[in-house]
Amino acid sequence: MYEVDFLPVEATDGEPSTRNGDAITIHFTEDATGTERVVVIDAGFEAVGDDVVEHVTRYYGTSHVDLAISTHPDRDHIEGMRTVVEKLDVAELMVHCPKLHASPRDVQQHFRDIAAVDDLIRSANAHGTRVAEPFTGESRFGGQLTILGPAEGLYETLLAEHLGEERAGTMTRATAIAAGGLRDLFRSVAAWSRPAETLAEDVETSARKETSVVTLIRCDGQRLLFTGDAGLRGLGAAADRYESLLGPFESVPITLFQVPHHGDRHNLSPAVLDRLLGHRGQPHTPTLAVASSADDDPKHPSPMVANALSRRGATLVATEGEPVWSNHGAPPRAG
């Protein structure tokens, strides 16, 4: 049995918001022992942490979390995790510790949101939660949960790139957002108006987002892949690990695929999707693809990503202000 809940994450002050985030809860039965396990992957903005706590206690009937994973330290993923650690009984927290992999002074000066990482680790230590780093090869629950990436070496490379980018400040964020917004607008129109592939091969994801933890959970013969905000480098390395463990994707396909970075067009390419899900008209298996996206965000999930997924037989579902529940063998829920 398993059930996966993608909670809606939107940072608002009572007004419509385009700010996306991730908060995922997972409840499954360990194959070898029959023990029920609870995992939380990211917990959205600060206010969402209470939603995660209420959801776990209400729907899973417990205040115990076996494992919490912080995929990367962007606010829309990490802020709510401190509330989860403080209000639930969390046995273990997996989170990258940048100060262990670069100059602590450099990290303190140039790593955005390092205070959120430090506060989360301090809170975990204060509440008796074991802390570990999520690198390739780590596994839990008899191997049912496996960290596919990043490897420690790749993480350190990406961390150095991120710190270098922050020091250099080569392009203001405001300029980048404005330019990207116009490009996305024109490309979105093209994606809806053409049946052809519109997703590009040469997309780039920031080094910071590429550090995202990629997690595989196997249960009841199903394979669930959680990707955070990973891009082509992170997903490619994770795919290599997947195939070294299980074999080619066409033989052991993905059942559930978390669309990375809320369905952003900078995180996926046709080649990566061909590998993970299958070629156009030749899907490895029917796949449920889930994107955590704000209801008022017109760019996420990107129409180009939606088009590319549908061409490969995937059913795309976006949260857009509502929770998404996927299950196999779980008791039905009212409503």
C-alpha positions as a Markdown table, in Angstrom:
| # | Residue | x | y | z |
|---|---|---|---|---|
| 1 | Met | 0.0 | 0.0 | 0.0 |
| 2 | Tyr | 1.1 | 3.5 | -0.6 |
| 3 | Glu | -0.4 | 7.0 | -0.8 |
| 4 | Val | 1.3 | 10.2 | -2.0 |
| 5 | Asp | -0.1 | 13.6 | -1.3 |
| 6 | Phe | 1.0 | 16.8 | -3.1 |
| 7 | Leu | -0.2 | 19.6 | -1.0 |
| 8 | Pro | -1.0 | 23.0 | -2.6 |
| 9 | Val | 1.7 | 25.5 | -1.9 |
| 10 | Glu | 1.1 | 29.2 | -2.8 |
| 11 | Ala | 2.7 | 32.1 | -0.9 |
| 12 | Thr | -0.1 | 34.6 | -0.4 |
| 13 | Asp | -1.1 | 37.4 | 1.8 |
| 14 | Gly | -4.8 | 36.8 | 1.0 |
| 15 | Glu | -4.3 | 37.7 | -2.7 |
| 16 | Pro | -3.8 | 35.5 | -5.8 |
| 17 | Ser | -0.2 | 34.4 | -6.0 |
| 18 | Thr | 2.0 | 33.0 | -8.7 |
| 19 | Arg | 4.6 | 31.7 | -6.2 |
| 20 | Asn | 4.9 | 28.0 | -6.4 |
| 21 | Gly | 6.3 | 25.5 | -3.8 |
| 22 | Asp | 6.6 | 21.8 | -2.9 |
| 23 | Ala | 5.2 | 19.9 | 0.0 |
| 24 | Ile | 4.8 | 16.2 | -0.4 |
| 25 | Thr | 3.8 | 13.6 | 2.1 |
| 26 | Ile | 4.1 | 9.8 | 1.6 |
| 27 | His | 2.6 | 6.9 | 3.5 |
| 28 | Phe | 3.5 | 3.4 | 2.6 |
| 29 | Thr | 4.0 | -0.1 | 3.8 |
| 30 | Glu | 7.5 | -1.5 | 4.1 |
| 31 | Asp | 7.7 | -4.7 | 2.1 |
| 32 | Ala | 9.9 | -6.8 | 4.4 |
| 33 | Thr | 8.2 | -6.0 | 7.7 |
| 34 | Gly | 4.8 | -4.7 | 7.0 |
| 35 | Thr | 5.6 | -1.6 | 9.0 |
| 36 | Glu | 3.8 | 1.6 | 8.0 |
| 37 | Arg | 6.2 | 4.4 | 7.1 |
| 38 | Val | 5.7 | 8.1 | 6.7 |
| 39 | Val | 8.0 | 10.3 | 4.6 |
| 40 | Val | 7.9 | 14.1 | 4.0 |
| 41 | Ile | 9.7 | 15.6 | 1.0 |
| 42 | Asp | 9.9 | 19.4 | 1.4 |
| 43 | Ala | 7.3 | 21.4 | 3.3 |
| 44 | Gly | 6.8 | 24.6 | 1.3 |
| 45 | Phe | 6.8 | 28.1 | 2.7 |
| 46 | Glu | 6.7 | 28.7 | 6.4 |
| 47 | Ala | 2.9 | 28.8 | 6.7 |
| 48 | Val | 2.6 | 25.5 | 4.8 |
| 49 | Gly | 4.5 | 23.6 | 7.6 |
| 50 | Asp | 1.3 | 23.6 | 9.7 |
| 51 | Asp | -0.6 | 22.2 | 6.7 |
| 52 | Val | 1.8 | 19.3 | 6.5 |
| 53 | Val | 1.5 | 18.6 | 10.2 |
| 54 | Glu | -2.3 | 18.7 | 10.1 |
| 55 | His | -2.3 | 16.5 | 7.0 |
| 56 | Val | 0.0 | 13.8 | 8.4 |
| 57 | Thr | -1.9 | 13.5 | 11.7 |
| 58 | Arg | -5.4 | 13.6 | 10.0 |
| 59 | Tyr | -4.9 | 11.3 | 7.1 |
| 60 | Tyr | -2.1 | 9.0 | 8.2 |
| 61 | Gly | -3.3 | 8.8 | 11.8 |
| 62 | Thr | 0.1 | 9.4 | 13.4 |
| 63 | Ser | 2.4 | 12.2 | 14.6 |
| 64 | His | 5.5 | 10.1 | 13.7 |
| 65 | Val | 7.6 | 10.8 | 10.5 |
| 66 | Asp | 10.2 | 8.3 | 9.8 |
| 67 | Leu | 12.1 | 10.5 | 7.3 |
| 68 | Ala | 12.0 | 14.1 | 6.2 |
| 69 | Ile | 13.9 | 15.2 | 3.1 |
| 70 | Ser | 14.8 | 18.8 | 2.3 |
| 71 | Thr | 15.6 | 18.7 | -1.4 |
| 72 | His | 17.3 | 22.1 | -1.6 |
| 73 | Pro | 17.2 | 25.3 | 0.4 |
| 74 | Asp | 14.9 | 27.5 | -1.7 |
| 75 | Arg | 12.3 | 29.2 | 0.5 |
| 76 | Asp | 9.4 | 27.5 | -1.3 |
| 77 | His | 10.8 | 24.1 | -0.3 |
| 78 | Ile | 12.6 | 24.5 | 3.0 |
| 79 | Glu | 10.8 | 27.1 | 5.2 |
| 80 | Gly | 7.9 | 24.8 | 6.4 |
| 81 | Met | 10.3 | 22.0 | 7.3 |
| 82 | Arg | 11.3 | 23.5 | 10.6 |
| 83 | Thr | 7.6 | 23.5 | 11.7 |
| 84 | Val | 7.4 | 19.8 | 10.7 |
| 85 | Val | 10.5 | 19.0 | 12.8 |
| 86 | Glu | 9.2 | 20.9 | 15.8 |
| 87 | Lys | 5.6 | 19.7 | 15.8 |
| 88 | Leu | 5.9 | 16.1 | 14.6 |
| 89 | Asp | 8.1 | 13.3 | 15.9 |
| 90 | Val | 10.6 | 13.2 | 13.1 |
| 91 | Ala | 13.1 | 10.3 | 13.4 |
| 92 | Glu | 15.5 | 11.5 | 10.7 |
| 93 | Leu | 16.1 | 14.6 | 8.6 |
| 94 | Met | 18.1 | 14.5 | 5.4 |
| 95 | Val | 19.4 | 17.9 | 4.3 |
| 96 | His | 22.6 | 19.1 | 2.6 |
| 97 | Cys | 25.0 | 21.0 | 4.8 |
| 98 | Pro | 26.8 | 23.5 | 2.5 |
| 99 | Lys | 29.3 | 24.6 | 5.2 |
| 100 | Leu | 30.7 | 21.0 | 5.2 |
| 101 | His | 31.5 | 21.2 | 1.4 |
| 102 | Ala | 32.9 | 24.8 | 0.9 |
| 103 | Ser | 34.4 | 27.5 | 2.9 |
| 104 | Pro | 32.0 | 28.3 | 5.8 |
| 105 | Arg | 32.8 | 32.0 | 5.5 |
| 106 | Asp | 32.1 | 31.9 | 1.7 |
| 107 | Val | 28.8 | 30.0 | 2.3 |
| 108 | Gln | 27.8 | 32.5 | 5.1 |
| 109 | Gln | 28.4 | 35.4 | 2.8 |
| 110 | His | 27.1 | 34.2 | -0.6 |
| 111 | Phe | 24.7 | 31.2 | -0.1 |
| 112 | Arg | 21.2 | 32.5 | -0.1 |
| 113 | Asp | 18.9 | 31.2 | 2.7 |
| 114 | Ile | 21.8 | 29.6 | 4.6 |
| 115 | Ala | 20.1 | 30.9 | 7.8 |
| 116 | Ala | 17.1 | 28.6 | 7.0 |
| 117 | Val | 19.4 | 25.6 | 6.6 |
| 118 | Asp | 21.2 | 26.4 | 9.9 |
| 119 | Asp | 17.9 | 27.0 | 11.7 |
| 120 | Leu | 16.5 | 23.7 | 10.5 |
| 121 | Ile | 19.5 | 21.7 | 11.6 |
| 122 | Arg | 19.6 | 23.4 | 15.0 |
| 123 | Ser | 15.9 | 22.6 | 15.4 |
| 124 | Ala | 16.4 | 19.0 | 14.4 |
| 125 | Asn | 19.3 | 18.6 | 16.9 |
| 126 | Ala | 17.2 | 20.2 | 19.7 |
| 127 | His | 14.3 | 17.8 | 19.1 |
| 128 | Gly | 16.4 | 14.6 | 18.9 |
| 129 | Thr | 16.0 | 14.2 | 15.1 |
| 130 | Arg | 19.0 | 12.4 | 13.5 |
| 131 | Val | 20.5 | 14.5 | 10.7 |
| 132 | Ala | 22.1 | 13.0 | 7.6 |
| 133 | Glu | 23.1 | 14.3 | 4.1 |
| 134 | Pro | 21.1 | 12.9 | 1.1 |
| 135 | Phe | 23.8 | 11.8 | -1.4 |
| 136 | Thr | 23.6 | 9.1 | -4.1 |
| 137 | Gly | 23.5 | 5.6 | -2.6 |
| 138 | Glu | 21.8 | 6.4 | 0.7 |
| 139 | Ser | 18.8 | 4.2 | 1.2 |
| 140 | Arg | 16.2 | 3.5 | 3.9 |
| 141 | Phe | 13.5 | 0.9 | 4.7 |
| 142 | Gly | 15.3 | -2.1 | 3.2 |
| 143 | Gly | 16.1 | -0.2 | 0.0 |
| 144 | Gln | 12.6 | 0.8 | -0.8 |
| 145 | Leu | 13.6 | 4.5 | -0.6 |
| 146 | Thr | 16.8 | 5.3 | -2.4 |
| 147 | Ile | 18.6 | 8.6 | -3.0 |
| 148 | Leu | 19.5 | 8.7 | -6.7 |
| 149 | Gly | 21.3 | 12.0 | -6.6 |
| 150 | Pro | 23.2 | 14.2 | -6.4 |
| 151 | Ala | 26.5 | 12.4 | -5.7 |
| 152 | Glu | 28.7 | 14.2 | -3.2 |
| 153 | Gly | 31.2 | 15.2 | -5.9 |
| 154 | Leu | 28.5 | 16.6 | -8.1 |
| 155 | Tyr | 27.0 | 18.5 | -5.2 |
| 156 | Glu | 30.3 | 20.1 | -4.4 |
| 157 | Thr | 30.8 | 21.1 | -8.0 |
| 158 | Leu | 27.3 | 22.7 | -8.2 |
| 159 | Leu | 27.8 | 24.4 | -4.8 |
| 160 | Ala | 31.0 | 26.0 | -6.1 |
| 161 | Glu | 29.3 | 27.1 | -9.2 |
| 162 | His | 26.4 | 28.7 | -7.2 |
| 163 | Leu | 28.8 | 30.5 | -4.9 |
| 164 | Gly | 30.7 | 31.8 | -7.9 |
| 165 | Glu | 27.5 | 33.0 | -9.6 |
| 166 | Glu | 26.5 | 34.8 | -6.4 |
| 167 | Arg | 29.9 | 36.5 | -6.0 |
| 168 | Ala | 30.0 | 37.6 | -9.6 |
| 169 | Gly | 26.4 | 38.9 | -9.8 |
| 170 | Thr | 26.7 | 38.8 | -13.6 |
| 171 | Met | 23.0 | 39.5 | -14.3 |
| 172 | Thr | 20.5 | 41.2 | -12.0 |
| 173 | Arg | 17.6 | 38.9 | -11.0 |
| 174 | Ala | 15.1 | 41.5 | -12.1 |
| 175 | Thr | 16.5 | 41.7 | -15.6 |
| 176 | Ala | 16.7 | 37.9 | -15.9 |
| 177 | Ile | 13.1 | 37.5 | -14.7 |
| 178 | Ala | 11.8 | 40.2 | -17.1 |
| 179 | Ala | 13.7 | 38.7 | -20.1 |
| 180 | Gly | 12.6 | 35.2 | -19.2 |
| 181 | Gly | 9.0 | 36.2 | -18.8 |
| 182 | Leu | 8.8 | 37.6 | -22.3 |
| 183 | Arg | 10.5 | 34.5 | -23.8 |
| 184 | Asp | 8.1 | 32.2 | -21.8 |
| 185 | Leu | 5.1 | 34.1 | -23.1 |
| 186 | Phe | 6.0 | 33.7 | -26.8 |
| 187 | Arg | 7.1 | 30.1 | -26.3 |
| 188 | Ser | 3.9 | 29.3 | -24.4 |
| 189 | Val | 1.8 | 30.6 | -27.3 |
| 190 | Ala | 3.8 | 28.5 | -29.7 |
| 191 | Ala | 3.4 | 25.4 | -27.5 |
| 192 | Trp | -0.4 | 25.6 | -27.5 |
| 193 | Ser | -0.7 | 26.4 | -31.2 |
| 194 | Arg | 1.6 | 23.7 | -32.6 |
| 195 | Pro | 1.5 | 19.9 | -32.3 |
| 196 | Ala | 5.2 | 19.7 | -32.9 |
| 197 | Glu | 7.8 | 19.3 | -30.1 |
| 198 | Thr | 8.5 | 22.8 | -28.6 |
| 199 | Leu | 10.6 | 21.8 | -25.6 |
| 200 | Ala | 14.3 | 22.7 | -26.2 |
| 201 | Glu | 17.3 | 20.4 | -25.8 |
| 202 | Asp | 19.7 | 23.1 | -24.7 |
| 203 | Val | 17.9 | 24.3 | -21.6 |
| 204 | Glu | 19.9 | 25.3 | -18.5 |
| 205 | Thr | 19.0 | 25.1 | -14.8 |
| 206 | Ser | 20.8 | 27.1 | -12.1 |
| 207 | Ala | 23.5 | 25.2 | -10.2 |
| 208 | Arg | 21.5 | 25.8 | -7.0 |
| 209 | Lys | 18.4 | 24.0 | -8.3 |
| 210 | Glu | 20.6 | 21.3 | -9.7 |
| 211 | Thr | 21.6 | 20.3 | -6.2 |
| 212 | Ser | 18.1 | 19.1 | -5.6 |
| 213 | Val | 17.7 | 15.6 | -4.1 |
| 214 | Val | 16.2 | 13.0 | -6.5 |
| 215 | Thr | 14.4 | 10.3 | -4.5 |
| 216 | Leu | 13.1 | 6.9 | -5.7 |
| 217 | Ile | 10.5 | 5.0 | -3.7 |
| 218 | Arg | 9.5 | 1.4 | -4.7 |
| 219 | Cys | 6.3 | -0.1 | -3.3 |
| 220 | Asp | 3.8 | -2.7 | -4.6 |
| 221 | Gly | 5.8 | -3.1 | -7.8 |
| 222 | Gln | 5.4 | 0.6 | -8.5 |
| 223 | Arg | 8.2 | 3.2 | -8.8 |
| 224 | Leu | 7.8 | 6.8 | -7.7 |
| 225 | Leu | 10.3 | 9.4 | -8.7 |
| 226 | Phe | 10.6 | 12.7 | -6.8 |
| 227 | Thr | 12.8 | 15.4 | -8.4 |
| 228 | Gly | 12.7 | 18.7 | -6.5 |
| 229 | Asp | 13.9 | 21.4 | -8.9 |
| 230 | Ala | 16.6 | 19.2 | -10.6 |
| 231 | Gly | 17.5 | 19.9 | -14.2 |
| 232 | Leu | 19.3 | 18.1 | -17.0 |
| 233 | Arg | 22.5 | 17.4 | -15.0 |
| 234 | Gly | 20.8 | 16.2 | -11.9 |
| 235 | Leu | 18.2 | 14.2 | -13.7 |
| 236 | Gly | 20.8 | 12.6 | -16.0 |
| 237 | Ala | 23.0 | 11.5 | -13.1 |
| 238 | Ala | 19.9 | 10.2 | -11.2 |
| 239 | Ala | 18.8 | 8.3 | -14.3 |
| 240 | Asp | 22.2 | 6.7 | -14.6 |
| 241 | Arg | 21.9 | 5.5 | -11.0 |
| 242 | Tyr | 18.3 | 4.3 | -11.5 |
| 243 | Glu | 19.4 | 2.1 | -14.5 |
| 244 | Ser | 22.4 | 0.8 | -12.6 |
| 245 | Leu | 20.1 | -0.4 | -9.8 |
| 246 | Leu | 17.1 | -1.6 | -11.7 |
| 247 | Gly | 17.8 | -1.7 | -15.4 |
| 248 | Pro | 16.6 | 0.4 | -18.4 |
| 249 | Phe | 13.5 | 2.6 | -17.9 |
| 250 | Glu | 11.6 | 0.8 | -20.6 |
| 251 | Ser | 11.9 | -2.5 | -18.6 |
| 252 | Val | 11.2 | -1.0 | -15.2 |
| 253 | Pro | 9.3 | 2.1 | -15.9 |
| 254 | Ile | 8.3 | 5.0 | -13.6 |
| 255 | Thr | 4.7 | 4.9 | -12.3 |
| 256 | Leu | 4.6 | 8.4 | -10.8 |
| 257 | Phe | 6.8 | 11.3 | -11.9 |
| 258 | Gln | 7.1 | 14.6 | -10.0 |
| 259 | Val | 7.6 | 17.1 | -12.7 |
| 260 | Pro | 10.7 | 19.1 | -11.6 |
| 261 | His | 10.5 | 22.8 | -10.7 |
| 262 | His | 6.7 | 23.0 | -11.0 |
| 263 | Gly | 6.8 | 22.1 | -14.7 |
| 264 | Asp | 9.3 | 24.7 | -15.7 |
| 265 | Arg | 10.6 | 24.5 | -19.3 |
| 266 | His | 14.2 | 25.0 | -18.1 |
| 267 | Asn | 14.4 | 21.6 | -16.3 |
| 268 | Leu | 13.4 | 19.1 | -19.0 |
| 269 | Ser | 14.4 | 18.3 | -22.6 |
| 270 | Pro | 13.0 | 15.9 | -25.2 |
| 271 | Ala | 16.0 | 13.6 | -24.8 |
| 272 | Val | 15.6 | 13.4 | -21.0 |
| 273 | Leu | 11.9 | 12.7 | -21.3 |
| 274 | Asp | 12.5 | 10.1 | -24.0 |
| 275 | Arg | 14.8 | 8.3 | -21.6 |
| 276 | Leu | 12.6 | 8.6 | -18.6 |
| 277 | Leu | 9.1 | 8.1 | -20.1 |
| 278 | Gly | 9.6 | 6.9 | -23.6 |
| 279 | His | 9.5 | 8.3 | -27.1 |
| 280 | Arg | 6.5 | 10.0 | -28.7 |
| 281 | Gly | 3.7 | 7.5 | -29.1 |
| 282 | Gln | 5.8 | 4.8 | -27.5 |
| 283 | Pro | 5.6 | 5.4 | -23.7 |
| 284 | His | 7.3 | 2.9 | -21.4 |
| 285 | Thr | 4.0 | 2.8 | -19.3 |
| 286 | Pro | 1.1 | 5.1 | -18.5 |
| 287 | Thr | 2.7 | 7.5 | -16.1 |
| 288 | Leu | 1.1 | 10.0 | -13.7 |
| 289 | Ala | 3.0 | 13.3 | -13.8 |
| 290 | Val | 2.3 | 15.7 | -11.0 |
| 291 | Ala | 3.4 | 19.4 | -10.9 |
| 292 | Ser | 3.1 | 21.6 | -7.8 |
| 293 | Ser | 2.0 | 24.9 | -9.3 |
| 294 | Ala | 0.1 | 28.0 | -8.0 |
| 295 | Asp | -3.4 | 28.5 | -9.3 |
| 296 | Asp | -2.6 | 32.0 | -10.7 |
| 297 | Asp | 0.7 | 31.2 | -12.3 |
| 298 | Pro | 0.2 | 31.1 | -16.1 |
| 299 | Lys | 3.7 | 29.7 | -16.8 |
| 300 | His | 3.7 | 26.6 | -14.6 |
| 301 | Pro | 3.4 | 24.0 | -15.6 |
| 302 | Ser | 4.7 | 25.3 | -18.9 |
| 303 | Pro | 2.6 | 24.4 | -21.9 |
| 304 | Met | 5.7 | 23.2 | -23.6 |
| 305 | Val | 6.3 | 20.7 | -20.8 |
| 306 | Ala | 2.6 | 19.7 | -20.8 |
| 307 | Asn | 2.8 | 19.1 | -24.5 |
| 308 | Ala | 6.0 | 17.0 | -24.2 |
| 309 | Leu | 4.6 | 14.9 | -21.4 |
| 310 | Ser | 1.3 | 14.2 | -23.3 |
| 311 | Arg | 3.2 | 13.1 | -26.4 |
| 312 | Arg | 4.9 | 10.4 | -24.2 |
| 313 | Gly | 1.7 | 9.1 | -22.8 |
| 314 | Ala | 1.8 | 10.8 | -19.4 |
| 315 | Thr | -1.2 | 12.2 | -17.6 |
| 316 | Leu | -0.3 | 15.6 | -16.2 |
| 317 | Val | -2.0 | 16.8 | -13.0 |
| 318 | Ala | -1.2 | 20.1 | -11.4 |
| 319 | Thr | -2.1 | 21.1 | -7.8 |
| 320 | Glu | -3.2 | 24.7 | -8.6 |
| 321 | Gly | -4.6 | 25.4 | -5.2 |
| 322 | Glu | -5.9 | 21.8 | -4.6 |
| 323 | Pro | -4.2 | 18.7 | -3.1 |
| 324 | Val | -3.4 | 15.8 | -5.4 |
| 325 | Trp | -3.7 | 12.3 | -4.0 |
| 326 | Ser | -2.3 | 9.3 | -5.7 |
| 327 | Asn | -2.6 | 5.9 | -4.1 |
| 328 | His | -2.2 | 2.1 | -4.6 |
| 329 | Gly | -4.3 | -0.1 | -2.2 |
| 330 | Ala | -5.0 | 2.7 | 0.3 |
| 331 | Pro | -8.4 | 3.0 | 1.9 |
| 332 | Pro | -10.7 | 5.5 | 0.1 |
| 333 | Arg | -11.1 | 9.0 | 1.5 |
| 334 | Ala | -14.3 | 10.9 | 1.9 |
| 335 | Gly | -14.6 | 13.6 | -0.8 |
